[in-house]
Amino acid sequence: MKRSLFLILIFTATLSLAIGCSEDNASTPTPTPQARVLVVHASPNAPGVDVLIDNQKVNQQPLTFPRNTGYLSVNAGTRNVKVNVAGTITTVINADLPLEGNRNYSVFAIDSVSKISALVTNDDLTAPAAGKAHVRFIHLSPNAPAVDVSLPEQAAGQGLFTNRAFNKTITAAEQAFTPVDTGTVNLEVRQAGTTNVVLPLPNVRLDAGKIYTVFAKGFLGGEGAQALGAEIILHNP
């Protein structure tokens, strides 16, 4: 009799433990898939801005031209992104962006302030092959002509990137990264199809395993902070 009672108690305790574990597993929430978003201020004459995702401000200090936020982790799904004039409720960009989990995106605030809009890229941060870097070029100078990005020894119309016009929109090919050899290189931004250099880019360092976006910034004929130039973003996978 005692042995039977002992076995019943063991069975009851085991069953209770199994049910408790099952309930704990059932109540564990599934993690919400995350996307990563990098916001870039690329409008040459726009003031500093605040960035809001689903109406929550994500930058502590005004984001000024040509800086970026770095990648921000957000819940996947359709997220509302607003760009406001810093310290105000004046919204200059209001966009609903469909974001997939485990994907990376860049959102560029582009064009002159009177025409400011958002340009969104998909960022493939797959690691480069050994000894290579990944680079892409985006043309974000509103009044500059179409350009080639070339090495000094390359002939007219040749280059790493050719015939790139101001990116009011962007194609899949234009937002893709290109594998390149690493080292320090001298680049020239030329008027497309010519050897006329509109912007020299000397001593550009490309490190193995790194991923870069180079974008043309400012205005052709602009002065000071709004002068034609180039900005490099280092993407961290």
C-alpha positions in Angstrom: 0.0 0.0 0.0 2.8 2.4 0.9 4.6 1.5 -2.3 1.4 2.2 -4.4 0.9 5.6 -2.6 4.5 6.5 -3.3 4.2 5.7 -7.0 1.0 7.8 -7.2 2.8 10.8 -5.6 5.8 10.5 -8.0 3.4 10.3 -11.0 1.4 13.3 -9.9 4.5 15.4 -9.3 6.0 14.5 -12.7 2.7 15.3 -14.4 2.5 18.6 -12.7 6.0 19.5 -13.7 5.4 18.5 -17.3 2.2 20.6 -17.4 4.0 23.6 -15.8 6.8 23.4 -18.4 4.3 23.2 -21.2 2.4 26.2 -20.0 5.7 28.2 -19.6 6.7 27.4 -23.2 3.3 28.3 -24.5 3.4 31.7 -22.8 6.8 32.6 -24.1 6.2 35.4 -26.6 7.7 35.1 -30.1 10.3 37.9 -30.7 9.1 40.6 -33.1 11.3 40.5 -36.2 13.6 43.5 -36.4 14.7 45.7 -39.3 17.6 48.3 -39.3 17.2 51.8 -40.7 19.8 54.4 -41.2 18.6 58.0 -41.9 20.9 60.4 -43.8 20.5 64.2 -44.0 21.4 64.8 -47.7 19.4 68.0 -48.4 22.2 70.7 -48.8 20.2 73.7 -47.7 17.7 72.2 -45.3 18.1 73.0 -41.6 18.8 70.5 -38.9 16.1 67.9 -38.4 14.5 65.5 -36.0 13.7 62.0 -37.1 10.6 60.3 -35.8 9.7 56.6 -36.2 6.1 55.9 -35.4 6.1 59.4 -33.8 9.0 58.6 -31.4 12.0 60.9 -31.9 15.1 58.9 -32.3 17.9 61.5 -32.3 18.9 63.5 -29.2 20.6 66.3 -31.2 19.4 67.8 -34.5 20.6 65.8 -37.5 22.4 68.2 -39.7 23.6 68.0 -43.3 25.4 65.6 -44.3 25.3 63.5 -41.2 23.4 60.2 -40.5 21.9 58.4 -37.5 23.7 55.1 -37.9 21.5 52.0 -38.0 18.5 52.0 -35.7 16.7 48.7 -34.9 12.9 48.9 -35.4 10.1 46.4 -35.5 9.5 45.0 -39.0 6.2 46.0 -40.7 5.0 49.3 -42.1 6.6 52.0 -40.0 5.9 55.7 -40.3 9.0 57.9 -40.7 8.8 61.6 -40.2 11.5 64.3 -40.7 10.7 67.5 -38.8 12.5 70.8 -38.7 14.5 70.4 -35.5 12.6 71.4 -32.3 9.3 72.0 -34.2 6.3 70.0 -35.4 6.9 71.2 -38.9 7.1 68.0 -40.9 9.0 68.1 -44.2 8.9 64.3 -45.0 6.2 61.9 -43.9 6.5 58.4 -45.3 5.1 55.0 -44.5 7.8 52.5 -45.2 7.3 48.7 -45.4 10.3 47.1 -43.7 11.1 43.4 -43.7 12.6 41.6 -40.7 16.4 41.0 -40.8 16.8 43.6 -43.6 18.8 46.8 -43.7 17.7 50.1 -45.2 19.0 53.6 -45.7 16.6 56.6 -45.9 18.1 59.7 -47.5 16.4 63.1 -47.1 17.3 64.6 -50.6 17.0 67.6 -52.9 16.8 71.3 -52.1 14.7 72.2 -49.1 11.8 73.4 -51.2 11.5 70.0 -52.9 12.8 67.8 -50.1 11.8 64.1 -50.3 12.9 60.7 -49.2 15.0 58.2 -51.1 15.0 54.6 -49.7 17.6 52.0 -50.5 17.9 48.3 -49.6 21.3 47.7 -48.1 22.8 44.3 -48.8 25.4 44.0 -46.1 26.7 40.6 -47.1 30.4 40.4 -46.2 32.8 41.1 -49.1 35.0 38.3 -50.3 38.5 38.1 -48.9 40.7 41.1 -49.8 37.7 43.0 -51.2 35.5 46.0 -50.1 32.0 46.8 -51.3 31.2 50.3 -52.6 28.3 52.0 -54.2 27.8 55.6 -55.4 24.6 57.6 -55.1 24.3 61.0 -56.9 22.6 63.4 -54.4 23.7 66.8 -55.7 20.5 68.3 -57.1 21.9 70.6 -59.8 25.1 68.7 -60.8 25.1 67.0 -64.2 25.3 63.2 -64.8 28.8 61.9 -63.8 31.2 59.1 -64.0 33.3 58.0 -61.0 36.6 56.9 -62.5 40.3 56.2 -61.9 42.6 58.8 -63.4 44.0 56.3 -65.9 40.5 55.4 -67.2 39.4 56.8 -70.5 36.4 59.1 -71.0 33.1 57.2 -70.3 34.8 54.5 -68.3 34.7 54.1 -64.5 33.6 52.2 -61.5 30.2 54.0 -61.9 29.2 55.6 -65.2 26.5 58.0 -66.3 25.0 58.5 -62.9 22.4 61.3 -62.7 20.8 62.9 -59.7 19.1 60.1 -57.8 15.5 61.4 -57.4 14.7 57.7 -57.6 17.0 54.7 -57.5 17.1 51.4 -59.4 18.1 48.0 -57.9 21.4 48.1 -59.8 22.2 51.6 -58.5 21.6 50.6 -54.9 23.7 47.4 -55.1 27.2 47.4 -53.8 30.2 46.7 -56.2 33.2 44.6 -55.1 36.5 46.5 -55.5 40.1 45.9 -54.6 41.2 47.4 -51.3 43.9 50.1 -50.7 44.1 53.8 -51.1 42.9 55.1 -54.4 42.5 58.4 -56.2 39.1 58.8 -57.8 37.7 61.4 -60.1 34.1 62.5 -60.4 33.8 63.5 -64.1 31.1 65.0 -66.2 29.6 61.8 -67.8 31.3 60.6 -71.0 34.3 63.1 -70.6 37.5 63.5 -68.8 36.3 66.8 -67.3 36.8 66.4 -63.6 34.1 68.2 -61.5 35.3 66.8 -58.2 38.6 65.1 -57.4 38.5 62.5 -54.6 42.1 61.9 -53.7 43.4 59.3 -51.2 40.1 57.4 -50.7 40.9 54.5 -48.3 39.0 51.2 -48.9 39.6 48.5 -46.3 39.1 44.8 -46.7 35.8 43.6 -45.5 34.2 47.0 -45.3 31.1 48.3 -47.0 30.8 51.9 -48.1 28.3 54.3 -49.7 29.9 57.3 -51.4 27.4 60.0 -52.2 27.8 63.3 -54.1 26.5 66.1 -51.9 25.9 69.9 -52.0 25.3 72.1 -55.0 27.4 72.7 -58.1 28.6 76.2 -57.6 27.6 76.1 -53.9 29.7 77.6 -51.2 30.8 76.6 -47.7 28.9 73.7 -46.3 26.8 73.6 -49.4 29.7 73.2 -51.9 29.9 70.2 -54.2 31.6 67.4 -52.4 31.4 63.7 -51.5 30.5 62.0 -48.2 31.4 58.4 -47.3 29.2 56.2 -45.1 30.8 53.2 -43.5 28.1 50.5 -43.1 28.6 48.2 -40.2 27.0 44.7 -40.9 
